[in-house]
Amino acid sequence: MKRRSLPVAAALATAALLLTACGSGDDKSGDNDKIAGAGQGAETPKESASPSGAPAGDKPDGVDVSLPSDMDLVFDWDKPKDKNEAAAMEDAANFLRAIYRGVDKRTTKDAAVTAYATGDGLHYAEVQINEWIKGGWTAQGTRRHYDATTRSAPNGKSVEVAFCADTGKFYGKEVKTGKVLKTKPSLKDFGYYKVVMVKFPTGKGLWQASKVFVETEAEKCQ
């Protein structure tokens, strides 16, 4: 099976951002019972200024996280039995949807971004979206997420959601020309993520990404 990824310049720039913006491939949080960033509070999410025509399933918290038909984020993982961990995992997926919705809409101010991210997680989302915008790219294809695990903090207010991502069929596309940019398959297609989700204080079941750690070129995800 052949895999394609972002153009070399885009892939290298994005990889550098993943490592320097909010985490490192040398992250050792998995070796400690304490979750990094677990004590961080959540900020109030901003509601969408106007309703959209997205299906109800695309608005899990009343916020539109729908993506264009040619941009597919697949979450191939099992829901945890723990209610909080299941909710945190689902909103970690919504956090990623929000990022690529921002890429599609060419803005970091979309309601989905501010709903599903806070603190360093919001900074991470803004940096990623801005990098795509600066490069003049949007995305096309399928980005697959799998091998997910969850780990709760003792206070029950944060959950670490860890997973692999395969971007081998997720292409960069020039906004101006519509040209799809492809490179040869490589280890750069695989990343290992740890996203610390914090519970929004209203108790309505909303979780926000507060920290993001990424290991690029993750061999364990091949």
N, CA, C and O of each residue as an XYZ file, in Angstrom:
888
protein
N       0.831     -1.185      0.000
C       0.000      0.000      0.000
C       0.876      1.249      0.000
O       1.709      1.412      0.891
N       0.707      2.123     -0.969
C       1.517      3.314     -1.059
C       0.960      4.404     -0.150
O      -0.252      4.514      0.031
N       1.845      5.199      0.414
C       1.435      6.292      1.278
C       2.010      7.593      0.745
O       3.104      7.619      0.181
N       1.266      8.663      0.929
C       1.724      9.982      0.520
C       1.559     10.933      1.690
O       0.702     10.719      2.547
N       2.363     11.972      1.734
C       2.273     12.926      2.827
C       2.452     14.338      2.310
O       2.458     14.567      1.101
N       2.598     15.292      3.227
C       2.811     16.680      2.860
C       4.094     16.833      2.062
O       4.984     15.987      2.153
N       4.202     17.902      1.278
C       5.457     18.161      0.584
C       6.579     18.292      1.596
O       6.342     18.573      2.771
N       7.812     18.084      1.126
C       8.948     18.060      2.039
C       9.015     19.317      2.892
O       9.189     19.228      4.107
N       8.878     20.488      2.274
C       8.975     21.742      3.033
C       7.896     21.812      4.095
O       8.152     22.216      5.229
N       6.685     21.417      3.720
C       5.584     21.465      4.679
C       5.786     20.455      5.788
O       5.559     20.753      6.960
N       6.213     19.258      5.413
C       6.397     18.209      6.411
C       7.464     18.587      7.416
O       7.290     18.385      8.617
N       8.561     19.132      6.934
C       9.652     19.514      7.829
C       9.247     20.660      8.733
O       9.567     20.664      9.921
N       8.544     21.634      8.173
C       8.112     22.777      8.974
C       7.135     22.334     10.044
O       7.233     22.753     11.197
N       6.185     21.480      9.658
C       5.189     21.015     10.621
C       5.835     20.153     11.693
O       5.486     20.260     12.868
N       6.784     19.288     11.294
C       7.459     18.440     12.277
C       8.189     19.283     13.304
O       8.164     18.988     14.499
N       8.837     20.331     12.829
C       9.565     21.213     13.748
C       8.609     21.871     14.726
O       8.913     22.003     15.911
N       7.454     22.282     14.227
C       6.461     22.915     15.090
C       5.937     21.935     16.126
O       5.771     22.288     17.294
N       5.680     20.719     15.704
C       5.153     19.721     16.625
C       6.090     19.519     17.796
O       5.643     19.326     18.927
N       7.377     19.561     17.536
C       8.353     19.320     18.590
C       8.600     20.540     19.461
O       8.836     20.407     20.662
N       8.549     21.731     18.866
C       8.938     22.920     19.622
C       7.777     23.697     20.212
O       7.951     24.433     21.183
N       6.593     23.541     19.636
C       5.478     24.372     20.096
C       4.995     23.975     21.472
O       4.851     24.828     22.348
N       4.741     22.689     21.678
C       4.122     22.284     22.940
C       4.612     20.957     23.478
O       3.951     20.372     24.336
N       5.726     20.466     23.016
C       6.178     19.182     23.539
C       7.392     18.701     22.791
O       7.918     19.397     21.923
N       7.838     17.503     23.130
C       9.044     16.963     22.528
C       8.938     15.471     22.397
O       8.219     14.819     23.155
N       9.648     14.932     21.444
C       9.693     13.491     21.287
C      10.365     12.814     22.462
O      10.295     11.592     22.594
N      11.018     13.590     23.322
C      11.681     13.033     24.498
C      10.804     13.101     25.735
O      11.288     12.897     26.849
N       9.516     13.384     25.554
C       8.591     13.500     26.677
C       8.588     12.229     27.508
O       8.480     11.133     26.960
N       8.706     12.360     28.831
C       8.775     11.202     29.720
C       7.536     11.089     30.603
O       7.563     10.409     31.629
N       6.428     11.767     30.201
C       5.251     11.776     31.067
C       4.668     10.387     31.280
O       4.015     10.135     32.292
N       4.901      9.484     30.330
C       4.353      8.140     30.471
C       5.029      7.347     31.573
O       4.525      6.296     31.971
N       6.175      7.833     32.080
C       6.895      7.116     33.129
C       6.518      7.591     34.529
O       7.128      7.178     35.515
N       5.516      8.453     34.612
C       5.150      9.043     35.886
C       3.647      8.947     36.056
O       2.898      9.106     35.092
N       3.194      8.684     37.296
C       1.767      8.591     37.549
C       1.071      9.931     37.407
O      -0.142      9.977     37.200
N       1.820     11.028     37.516
C       1.238     12.355     37.386
C       1.176     12.732     35.905
O       2.111     12.485     35.144
N       0.062     13.331     35.520
C      -0.111     13.753     34.144
C       0.396     15.174     33.990
O       0.022     16.054     34.765
N       1.250     15.407     32.990
C       1.779     16.750     32.763
C       0.649     17.718     32.478
O      -0.226     17.432     31.662
N       0.662     18.873     33.152
C      -0.362     19.881     32.910
C      -1.688     19.577     33.545
O      -2.680     20.238     33.238
N      -1.741     18.586     34.431
C      -3.018     18.155     34.983
C      -3.686     19.211     35.846
O      -4.906     19.192     36.009
N      -2.913     20.126     36.397
C      -3.492     21.121     37.272
C      -3.979     22.358     36.552
O      -4.437     23.304     37.194
N      -3.891     22.375     35.238
C      -4.245     23.570     34.495
C      -5.747     23.714     34.369
O      -6.447     22.746     34.073
N      -6.243     24.918     34.594
C      -7.675     25.166     34.501
C      -8.131     25.340     33.072
O      -7.319     25.436     32.153
N      -9.443     25.380     32.894
C     -10.016     25.530     31.562
C     -10.576     26.933     31.392
O     -11.004     27.572     32.353
N     -10.563     27.396     30.154
C     -11.118     28.695     29.839
C     -12.496     28.527     29.217
O     -12.811     27.483     28.645
N     -13.311     29.569     29.336
C     -14.665     29.508     28.802
C     -14.644     29.448     27.289
O     -14.032     30.305     26.651
N     -15.305     28.443     26.688
C     -15.337     28.372     25.231
C     -16.277     29.417     24.665
O     -17.274     29.777     25.290
N     -15.950     29.902     23.473
C     -16.795     30.879     22.817
C     -17.774     30.167     21.899
O     -17.385     29.271     21.150
N     -19.031     30.555     21.950
C     -20.030     29.926     21.109
C     -19.974     30.520     19.710
O     -19.521     31.647     19.506
N     -20.447     29.730     18.752
C     -20.453     30.176     17.375
C     -21.366     31.380     17.227
O     -22.443     31.422     17.821
N     -20.938     32.363     16.433
C     -21.718     33.574     16.267
C     -22.992     33.327     15.481
O     -23.983     34.033     15.664
N     -22.973     32.343     14.617
C     -24.164     32.045     13.819
C     -24.223     30.560     13.555
O     -23.183     29.912     13.434
N     -25.453     29.989     13.459
C     -25.598     28.551     13.232
C     -25.157     28.183     11.830
O     -25.178     29.020     10.927
N     -24.756     26.928     11.643
C     -24.381     26.465     10.312
C     -25.279     25.308      9.926
O     -26.087     24.837     10.726
N     -25.131     24.859      8.697
C     -25.978     23.784      8.216
C     -25.411     22.414      8.482
O     -25.833     21.452      7.840
N     -24.472     22.281      9.399
C     -23.858     20.986      9.686
C     -24.856     20.061     10.362
O     -25.695     20.527     11.133
N     -24.787     18.744     10.092
C     -25.673     17.792     10.755
C     -25.500     17.839     12.267
O     -24.459     18.268     12.763
N     -26.506     17.405     12.989
C     -26.460     17.437     14.455
C     -25.265     16.680     14.989
O     -24.689     17.066     16.005
N     -24.879     15.588     14.306
C     -23.743     14.788     14.743
C     -22.432     15.529     14.664
O     -21.449     15.126     15.286
N     -22.404     16.623     13.895
C     -21.194     17.421     13.776
C     -21.140     18.523     14.816
O     -20.222     19.343     14.802
N     -22.118     18.554     15.727
C     -22.179     19.578     16.768
C     -22.333     18.915     18.131
O     -23.357     19.097     18.790
N     -21.334     18.151     18.565
C     -21.461     17.394     19.818
C     -21.654     18.262     21.049
O     -22.261     17.804     22.017
N     -21.167     19.490     21.052
C     -21.342     20.398     22.186
C     -21.981     21.698     21.725
O     -21.767     22.751     22.324
N     -22.762     21.620     20.663
C     -23.364     22.798     20.103
C     -22.403     23.617     19.272
O     -22.708     24.750     18.901
N     -21.244     23.055     18.976
C     -20.212     23.742     18.197
C     -19.956     22.951     16.920
O     -19.827     21.727     16.957
N     -19.884     23.633     15.819
C     -19.702     22.981     14.520
C     -18.259     22.500     14.350
O     -17.327     23.304     14.350
N     -18.084     21.192     14.207
C     -16.752     20.626     13.940
C     -16.724     19.904     12.595
O     -15.842     19.084     12.343
N     -17.688     20.212     11.738
C     -17.756     19.554     10.434
C     -16.581     19.958      9.558
O     -16.046     21.061      9.675
N     -16.191     19.048      8.682
C     -15.077     19.252      7.761
C     -15.565     19.073      6.335
O     -16.597     18.440      6.114
N     -14.841     19.621      5.356
C     -15.233     19.411      3.957
C     -15.165     17.939      3.586
O     -14.462     17.161      4.230
N     -15.888     17.567      2.561
C     -16.010     16.154      2.192
C     -14.691     15.522      1.774
O     -14.548     14.301      1.846
N     -13.720     16.328      1.336
C     -12.437     15.756      0.903
C     -11.396     15.736      2.014
O     -10.231     15.427      1.763
N     -11.801     16.062      3.243
C     -10.904     16.043      4.396
C     -11.500     15.095      5.435
O     -12.507     15.414      6.066
N     -10.878     13.933      5.611
C     -11.441     12.882      6.458
C     -10.506     12.545      7.612
O      -9.386     12.084      7.394
N     -10.963     12.773      8.837
C     -10.209     12.383     10.028
C     -10.862     11.121     10.594
O     -12.015     11.153     11.025
N     -10.130     10.023     10.592
C     -10.643      8.733     11.049
C     -10.075      8.426     12.425
O      -8.869      8.533     12.646
N     -10.957      8.042     13.355
C     -10.526      7.697     14.712
C     -10.853      6.227     14.947
O     -11.961      5.864     15.342
N      -9.855      5.406     14.691
C     -10.007      3.956     14.747
C      -9.597      3.477     16.132
O      -8.545      2.862     16.305
N     -10.441      3.767     17.111
C     -10.115      3.368     18.476
C     -11.378      2.997     19.249
O     -12.484      3.381     18.869
N     -11.201      2.247     20.338
C     -12.314      1.789     21.162
C     -12.572      2.763     22.298
O     -11.639      3.297     22.898
N     -13.852      2.988     22.589
C     -14.217      3.904     23.669
C     -13.941      3.254     25.026
O     -14.325      2.106     25.245
N     -13.283      3.969     25.934
C     -13.022      3.419     27.275
C     -14.330      3.210     28.052
O     -15.344      3.849     27.770
N     -14.283      2.314     29.024
C     -15.463      2.073     29.854
C     -15.719      3.231     30.814
O     -16.869      3.547     31.121
N     -14.643      3.862     31.287
C     -14.789      4.988     32.198
C     -15.463      6.163     31.480
O     -15.045      6.557     30.392
N     -16.501      6.710     32.097
C     -17.293      7.764     31.464
C     -16.467      9.009     31.170
O     -16.554      9.568     30.077
N     -15.669      9.444     32.135
C     -14.848     10.638     31.930
C     -13.798     10.423     30.843
O     -13.568     11.301     30.011
N     -13.165      9.256     30.855
C     -12.134      8.973     29.859
C     -12.738      8.885     28.453
O     -12.123      9.314     27.477
N     -13.938      8.330     28.363
C     -14.610      8.251     27.070
C     -14.937      9.649     26.545
O     -14.767      9.932     25.359
N     -15.408     10.518     27.440
C     -15.739     11.890     27.039
C     -14.484     12.663     26.649
O     -14.489     13.421     25.679
N     -13.406     12.468     27.413
C     -12.149     13.147     27.104
C     -11.593     12.684     25.767
O     -11.072     13.490     24.996
N     -11.701     11.378     25.486
C     -11.213     10.848     24.218
C     -11.997     11.426     23.047
O     -11.415     11.795     22.027
N     -13.309     11.504     23.194
C     -14.138     12.046     22.117
C     -13.805     13.515     21.861
O     -13.758     13.959     20.713
N     -13.576     14.258     22.931
C     -13.263     15.674     22.737
C     -11.818     15.895     22.288
O     -11.500     16.947     21.733
N     -10.941     14.917     22.521
C      -9.603     14.980     21.928
C      -9.728     14.861     20.409
O      -9.013     15.528     19.660
N     -10.650     13.998     19.968
C     -10.921     13.884     18.535
C     -11.508     15.190     18.005
O     -11.148     15.643     16.918
N     -12.413     15.792     18.779
C     -12.990     17.067     18.354
C     -11.943     18.176     18.305
O     -12.037     19.086     17.481
N     -10.953     18.100     19.180
C      -9.847     19.057     19.172
C      -9.100     18.989     17.837
O      -8.775     20.022     17.251
N      -8.832     17.778     17.362
C      -8.149     17.624     16.081
C      -9.047     18.065     14.931
O      -8.583     18.692     13.978
N     -10.339     17.734     15.023
C     -11.269     18.207     13.998
C     -11.276     19.735     13.951
O     -11.314     20.333     12.876
N     -11.237     20.355     15.130
C     -11.254     21.815     15.211
C     -10.032     22.423     14.522
O     -10.139     23.438     13.833
N      -8.867     21.792     14.715
C      -7.651     22.302     14.070
C      -7.801     22.298     12.555
O      -7.498     23.291     11.893
N      -8.268     21.182     12.008
C      -8.354     21.101     10.553
C      -9.561     21.845      9.992
O      -9.587     22.187      8.810
N     -10.552     22.094     10.828
C     -11.624     23.013     10.431
C     -11.041     24.426     10.316
O     -11.385     25.175      9.401
N     -10.156     24.780     11.253
C      -9.479     26.071     11.175
C      -8.611     26.184      9.936
O      -8.548     27.240      9.305
N      -7.936     25.082      9.586
C      -7.125     25.064      8.367
C      -8.021     25.310      7.153
O      -7.675     26.100      6.275
N      -9.157     24.643      7.103
C     -10.089     24.790      5.990
C     -10.676     26.198      5.930
O     -10.805     26.773      4.849
N     -11.030     26.751      7.083
C     -11.649     28.078      7.137
C     -10.619     29.199      7.099
O     -10.979     30.369      6.978
N      -9.327     28.844      7.202
C      -8.222     29.811      7.155
C      -8.273     30.786      8.317
O      -8.053     31.984      8.139
N      -8.566     30.272      9.520
C      -8.633     31.134     10.692
C      -8.387     30.337     11.966
O      -8.721     29.155     12.051
N      -7.794     31.008     12.961
C      -7.627     30.406     14.289
C      -8.781     30.796     15.205
O      -8.821     30.382     16.363
N      -9.719     31.588     14.695
C     -10.786     32.137     15.526
C     -12.097     31.368     15.426
O     -13.110     31.792     15.983
N     -12.083     30.239     14.721
C     -13.309     29.449     14.610
C     -13.763     28.992     15.996
O     -12.928     28.681     16.845
N     -15.062     28.948     16.233
C     -15.605     28.599     17.547
C     -15.148     27.231     18.024
O     -14.987     27.019     19.226
N     -14.935     26.291     17.096
C     -14.512     24.946     17.490
C     -13.138     24.954     18.144
O     -12.886     24.197     19.081
N     -12.249     25.814     17.646
C     -10.894     25.881     18.198
C     -10.937     26.353     19.649
O     -10.293     25.760     20.513
N     -11.691     27.414     19.920
C     -11.746     27.956     21.279
C     -12.610     27.111     22.201
O     -12.505     27.224     23.422
N     -13.463     26.264     21.632
C     -14.286     25.385     22.467
C     -13.486     24.194     22.979
O     -13.639     23.803     24.136
N     -12.634     23.610     22.137
C     -11.963     22.362     22.473
C     -10.498     22.525     22.865
O      -9.785     21.530     23.000
N     -10.039     23.749     23.048
C      -8.638     23.971     23.428
C      -8.538     25.092     24.443
O      -9.339     26.027     24.439
N      -7.533     24.987     25.321
C      -7.284     26.009     26.321
C      -5.784     26.044     26.628
O      -5.092     25.046     26.430
N      -5.284     27.163     27.102
C      -3.882     27.247     27.501
C      -2.925     26.850     26.398
O      -3.036     27.326     25.268
N      -1.978     25.974     26.726
C      -0.983     25.527     25.752
C      -1.619     24.760     24.598
O      -1.100     24.769     23.481
N      -2.737     24.100     24.865
C      -3.442     23.393     23.801
C      -3.981     24.361     22.760
O      -3.945     24.076     21.563
N      -4.480     25.509     23.216
C      -4.964     26.532     22.294
C      -3.800     27.123     21.501
O      -3.917     27.365     20.299
N      -2.689     27.351     22.175
C      -1.501     27.862     21.479
C      -1.036     26.880     20.404
O      -0.697     27.278     19.289
N      -1.025     25.597     20.752
C      -0.637     24.564     19.795
C      -1.534     24.611     18.561
O      -1.046     24.596     17.431
N      -2.856     24.669     18.785
C      -3.805     24.698     17.671
C      -3.568     25.917     16.789
O      -3.570     25.809     15.562
N      -3.366     27.069     17.406
C      -3.153     28.304     16.643
C      -1.873     28.240     15.813
O      -1.849     28.676     14.662
N      -0.810     27.693     16.405
C       0.458     27.570     15.675
C       0.298     26.648     14.468
O       0.770     26.960     13.375
N      -0.369     25.511     14.670
C      -0.555     24.572     13.567
C      -1.374     25.187     12.443
O      -0.994     25.101     11.275
N      -2.498     25.809     12.792
C      -3.357     26.416     11.772
C      -2.615     27.510     11.023
O      -2.678     27.579      9.796
N      -1.915     28.361     11.753
C      -1.190     29.465     11.121
C      -0.093     28.976     10.185
O       0.190     29.620      9.175
N       0.534     27.832     10.512
C       1.570     27.295      9.642
C       0.980     26.869      8.302
O       1.577     27.112      7.253
N      -0.177     26.241      8.334
C      -0.851     25.862      7.086
C      -1.246     27.105      6.290
O      -1.069     27.156      5.073
N      -1.780     28.105      6.987
C      -2.195     29.331      6.315
C      -0.994     30.030      5.690
O      -1.051     30.456      4.537
N       0.090     30.147      6.446
C       1.301     30.803      5.964
C       1.864     30.105      4.729
O       2.370     30.761      3.819
N       1.778     28.789      4.700
C       2.290     28.040      3.556
C       1.378     28.086      2.348
O       1.767     27.679      1.254
N       0.150     28.587      2.543
C      -0.797     28.642      1.437
C      -1.437     27.297      1.148
O      -1.883     27.038      0.030
N      -1.481     26.428      2.176
C      -2.007     25.071      2.000
C      -3.314     24.859      2.749
O      -3.576     25.482      3.777
N      -4.114     23.971      2.209
C      -5.171     23.337      2.968
C      -4.863     21.837      2.925
O      -3.778     21.442      2.498
N      -5.797     21.010      3.357
C      -5.523     19.569      3.401
C      -6.575     18.793      2.619
O      -7.702     19.248      2.423
N      -6.170     17.620      2.184
C      -7.071     16.728      1.462
C      -6.650     15.295      1.730
O      -5.458     14.991      1.760
N      -7.625     14.411      1.926
C      -7.320     13.007      2.124
C      -7.737     12.513      3.501
O      -8.588     13.110      4.161
N      -7.126     11.416      3.921
C      -7.511     10.745      5.165
C      -6.360     10.743      6.160
O      -5.246     10.324      5.846
N      -6.649     11.213      7.351
C      -5.690     11.202      8.459
C      -6.228     10.211      9.486
O      -7.314     10.409     10.030
N      -5.472      9.141      9.756
C      -5.963      8.056     10.619
C      -5.323      8.126     11.994
O      -4.121      8.358     12.125
N      -6.155      7.919     13.029
C      -5.713      7.928     14.422
C      -6.082      6.580     15.040
O      -7.196      6.097     14.838
N      -5.160      5.965     15.792
C      -5.370      4.589     16.247
C      -4.505      4.287     17.465
O      -3.714      5.121     17.906
N      -4.671      3.073     18.002
C      -3.902      2.610     19.175
C      -3.983      3.613     20.331
O      -2.969      3.980     20.924
N      -5.195      4.041     20.632
C      -5.381      5.054     21.679
C      -5.437      4.432     23.071
O      -5.956      3.331     23.254
N      -4.895      5.155     24.044
C      -4.993      4.776     25.454
C      -5.387      6.023     26.239
O      -5.156      7.149     25.797
N      -5.984      5.809     27.408
C      -6.360      6.927     28.270
C      -5.838      6.684     29.679
O      -5.678      5.543     30.112
N      -5.574      7.787     30.388
C      -5.047      7.694     31.751
C      -5.562      8.889     32.540
O      -5.304     10.036     32.176
N      -6.292      8.621     33.624
C      -6.895      9.688     34.421
C      -5.970     10.170     35.529
O      -5.205      9.392     36.100
N      -6.052     11.464     35.824
C      -5.352     12.021     36.976
C      -6.145     11.643     38.229
O      -7.358     11.449     38.149
N      -5.479     11.535     39.387
C      -6.164     11.153     40.632
C      -7.341     12.059     40.990
O      -8.316     11.593     41.580
N      -7.265     13.349     40.642
C      -8.354     14.268     40.995
C      -9.545     14.181     40.045
O     -10.568     14.824     40.279
N      -9.426     13.396     38.979
C     -10.530     13.206     38.059
C     -10.813     14.377     37.141
O     -11.801     14.365     36.407
N      -9.957     15.390     37.174
C     -10.208     16.590     36.389
C      -9.405     16.643     35.094
O      -9.576     17.565     34.297
N      -8.544     15.674     34.882
C      -7.790     15.648     33.628
C      -7.552     14.210     33.197
O      -7.458     13.303     34.023
N      -7.459     14.026     31.905
C      -7.234     12.713     31.296
C      -6.205     12.874     30.186
O      -6.325     13.757     29.337
N      -5.199     12.017     30.202
C      -4.228     11.988     29.110
C      -4.715     11.012     28.051
O      -4.931      9.834     28.335
N      -4.884     11.502     26.836
C      -5.284     10.662     25.708
C      -4.071     10.528     24.787
O      -3.605     11.513     24.215
N      -3.567      9.307     24.651
C      -2.389      9.055     23.820
C      -2.799      8.209     22.613
O      -3.643      7.320     22.729
N      -2.200      8.490     21.459
C      -2.592      7.756     20.254
C      -1.557      7.955     19.150
O      -0.726      8.862     19.199
N      -1.638      7.081     18.160
C      -0.818      7.195     16.961
C      -1.606      7.901     15.863
O      -2.837      7.872     15.843
N      -0.877      8.531     14.956
C      -1.501      9.152     13.793
C      -0.702      8.801     12.547
O       0.529      8.832     12.554
N      -1.417      8.469     11.479
C      -0.814      8.154     10.187
C      -1.319      9.188      9.183
O      -2.504      9.218      8.850
N      -0.408     10.032      8.706
C      -0.779     11.073      7.744
C      -0.358     10.711      6.323
O      -0.281     11.576      5.450
N      -0.088      9.430      6.099
C       0.405      8.989      4.805
C      -0.544      9.220      3.652
O      -0.114      9.287      2.500
N      -1.836      9.344      3.942
C      -2.824      9.604      2.886
C      -3.501     10.959      3.091
O      -4.585     11.218      2.569
N      -2.838     11.805      3.856
C      -3.358     13.148      4.140
C      -2.449     14.141      3.435
O      -1.324     14.383      3.874
N      -2.935     14.713      2.346
C      -2.101     15.503      1.460
C      -2.224     17.004      1.730
O      -3.269     17.488      2.165
N      -1.146     17.719      1.465
C      -1.230     19.171      1.408
C      -1.760     19.569      0.038
O      -1.469     18.913     -0.962
N      -2.537     20.642     -0.004
C      -3.081     21.122     -1.280
C      -2.950     22.639     -1.334
O      -3.342     23.333     -0.396
N      -2.401     23.153     -2.429
C      -2.248     24.587     -2.583
C      -3.627     25.241     -2.735
O      -4.422     24.847     -3.588
N      -3.891     26.233     -1.902
C      -5.193     26.892     -1.929
C      -5.409     27.617     -3.259
O      -6.497     27.555     -3.831
N      -4.392     28.293     -3.742
C      -4.545     29.103     -4.958
C      -4.727     28.266     -6.210
O      -5.542     28.596     -7.071
N      -3.965     27.176     -6.315
C      -3.975     26.394     -7.557
C      -4.789     25.109     -7.475
O      -5.190     24.556     -8.499
N      -5.032     24.636     -6.253
C      -5.719     23.361     -6.100
C      -4.809     22.171     -6.315
O      -5.268     21.029     -6.303
N      -3.528     22.421     -6.513
C      -2.575     21.343     -6.751
C      -2.343     20.533     -5.481
O      -2.050     21.090     -4.424
N      -2.475     19.210     -5.594
C      -2.230     18.314     -4.468
C      -0.744     17.985     -4.427
O      -0.160     17.596     -5.439
N      -0.137     18.143     -3.262
C       1.309     17.987     -3.101
C       1.627     16.647     -2.439
O       1.109     16.348     -1.363
N       2.450     15.864     -3.058
C       2.749     14.522     -2.561
C       4.254     14.288     -2.487
O       5.024     14.859     -3.259
N       4.657     13.443     -1.549
C       6.049     13.008     -1.453
C       6.067     11.496     -1.256
O       5.023     10.860     -1.112
N       7.261     10.942     -1.252
C       7.387      9.506     -1.057
C       7.037      9.117      0.378
O       7.248      9.905      1.300
N       6.502      7.907      0.574
C       6.196      7.439      1.934
C       7.450      7.424      2.795
O       8.531      7.090      2.311
N       7.314      7.781      4.063
C       8.465      7.784      4.957
C       8.007      7.692      6.405
O       6.808      7.700      6.684
N       8.955      7.606      7.315
C       8.666      7.552      8.737
C       8.022      8.853      9.220
O       7.366      8.879     10.261
N       8.213      9.927      8.458
C       7.610     11.211      8.829
C       6.089     11.164      8.794
O       5.430     12.055      9.329
N       5.523     10.130      8.166
C       4.066      9.998      8.110
C       3.459      9.621      9.465
O       2.246      9.725      9.649
N       4.295      9.185     10.413
C       3.782      8.651     11.669
C       4.150      9.522     12.868
O       5.302      9.925     13.029
N       3.156      9.802     13.700
C       3.386     10.575     14.915
C       2.686      9.937     16.099
O       1.667      9.265     15.945
N       3.243     10.154     17.286
C       2.637      9.642     18.513
C       2.280     10.843     19.390
O       3.146     11.649     19.731
N       1.020     10.954     19.745
C       0.499     12.116     20.456
C       0.103     11.779     21.891
O      -0.388     10.689     22.184
N       0.331     12.743     22.767
C      -0.231     12.709     24.117
C      -0.920     14.048     24.323
O      -0.271     15.095     24.343
N      -2.236     14.008     24.475
C      -3.019     15.229     24.654
C      -3.651     15.199     26.044
O      -4.420     14.294     26.366
N      -3.322     16.191     26.859
C      -3.900     16.283     28.194
C      -5.205     17.060     28.102
O      -5.215     18.245     27.771
N      -6.302     16.378     28.398
C      -7.628     16.976     28.352
C      -8.061     17.362     29.766
O      -7.932     16.566     30.696
N      -8.575     18.584     29.926
C      -9.056     19.036     31.225
C     -10.562     19.252     31.167
O     -11.107     19.687     30.152
N     -11.216     18.941     32.265
C     -12.670     19.039     32.314
C     -13.105     20.487     32.462
O     -12.617     21.202     33.336
N     -14.012     20.912     31.616
C     -14.529     22.271     31.703
C     -15.345     22.395     32.990
O     -16.169     21.525     33.272
N     -15.139     23.450     33.774
C     -15.712     23.534     35.130
C     -17.228     23.587     35.234
O     -17.759     23.448     36.336
N     -17.943     23.779     34.140
C     -19.410     23.833     34.228
C     -20.028     22.469     34.521
O     -21.178     22.387     34.952
N     -19.266     21.396     34.287
C     -19.795     20.063     34.526
C     -20.710     19.562     33.429
O     -21.440     18.592     33.634
N     -20.688     20.203     32.261
C     -21.557     19.807     31.144
C     -20.949     18.715     30.274
O     -21.515     18.350     29.244
N     -19.811     18.201     30.684
C     -19.202     17.101     29.941
C     -18.219     17.527     28.876
O     -17.718     16.686     28.130
N     -17.929     18.819     28.786
C     -16.968     19.302     27.804
C     -15.550     19.183     28.351
O     -15.280     19.540     29.497
N     -14.643     18.671     27.503
C     -13.222     18.559     27.851
C     -12.424     19.352     26.834
O     -12.768     19.398     25.652
N     -11.347     19.981     27.309
C     -10.510     20.810     26.443
C      -9.058     20.348     26.476
O      -8.548     19.929     27.514
N      -8.410     20.432     25.330
C      -6.982     20.094     25.250
C      -6.174     21.212     25.896
O      -6.255     22.364     25.472
N      -5.395     20.872     26.924
C      -4.604     21.886     27.621
C      -3.108     21.749     27.368
O      -2.360     22.715     27.516
N      -2.670     20.557     26.989
C      -1.259     20.298     26.684
C      -1.195     19.308     25.527
O      -2.031     18.411     25.419
N      -0.205     19.476     24.672
C       0.001     18.547     23.559
C       1.482     18.199     23.470
O       2.335     19.082     23.384
N       1.775     16.904     23.490
C       3.139     16.417     23.328
C       3.162     15.497     22.104
O       2.303     14.627     21.960
N       4.135     15.691     21.235
C       4.180     14.909     19.998
C       5.564     14.329     19.763
O       6.573     15.033     19.831
N       5.591     13.045     19.486
C       6.826     12.384     19.041
C       6.713     12.173     17.552
O       5.865     11.404     17.098
N       7.551     12.841     16.784
C       7.515     12.675     15.330
C       8.352     11.463     14.920
O       9.177     10.968     15.689
N       8.121     11.000     13.693
C       8.827      9.827     13.162
C       8.749      8.672     14.152
O       9.760      8.055     14.489
N       7.535      8.391     14.612
C       7.316      7.390     15.658
C       7.284      5.971     15.059
O       6.302      5.565     14.437
N       8.364      5.248     15.261
C       8.447      3.894     14.724
C       7.402      2.974     15.307
O       6.928      2.065     14.626
N       7.025      3.198     16.581
C       6.039      2.328     17.234
C       4.648      2.449     16.605
O       3.764      1.643     16.894
N       4.456      3.445     15.755
C       3.152      3.641     15.130
C       3.085      3.057     13.724
O       2.039      3.122     13.078
N       4.183      2.491     13.245
C       4.178      1.907     11.901
C       3.413      0.589     11.865
O       3.311     -0.037     10.810
